[in-house]
Amino acid sequence: MTRNRARSSYDSYAAPRAATRVCDHPDCVAAGEYRAPKSRSSLNEYWWFCLDHVREYNRAWDYYAGMSTDQIEAEVRRDTTWQRPSWPLGKWTTQERFIRDRVVNGFSFEFGHDAGKTKDEEKAHRRTHARTDEEKALAILELTPPVDFTRIKARYRELAKMHHPDANGGDKAAEERLKEINQAYNTLKACYAA
């Protein structure tokens, strides 16, 4: 009969010791236990240093070394979205396009191509030149971006009271206008309401 040897706690926890690296700094024979990236372009490749040399390396490390101010700014901007492209979402798409068209391209409703128009001509111009459903709905409610849902709701209530058939003696034109206002409000509600 063979007798089993009692296992000591050391036997169960003992693991083979990994080979130690030598510090990558020239003329250093200490253990290289601390990693540091080789360069900005190869962040997944490392130098292995001892504690003294990794501290020295970190003091001298400058990720942005050799980059112009514009390149640094571009890098910081890319890092804010984890270096992935981004696009405008939701309601800001129309507002950004509107601002870009009117401000960046040098147009505004007070100055430029609309300066000599009356308010009615201006409203008609906005209605006929609106491109998206959002822009058309804003034009129907006689609003210009940037707007928030609170402003849209207030304008809707104002126009609904003004064009309600009961307030206009059952006028068919007012009823049709109210239908158009309701549809525009529902379109904007889907885009702007949280």
Disulfide bonds with the S-S distance in Angstrom:
none
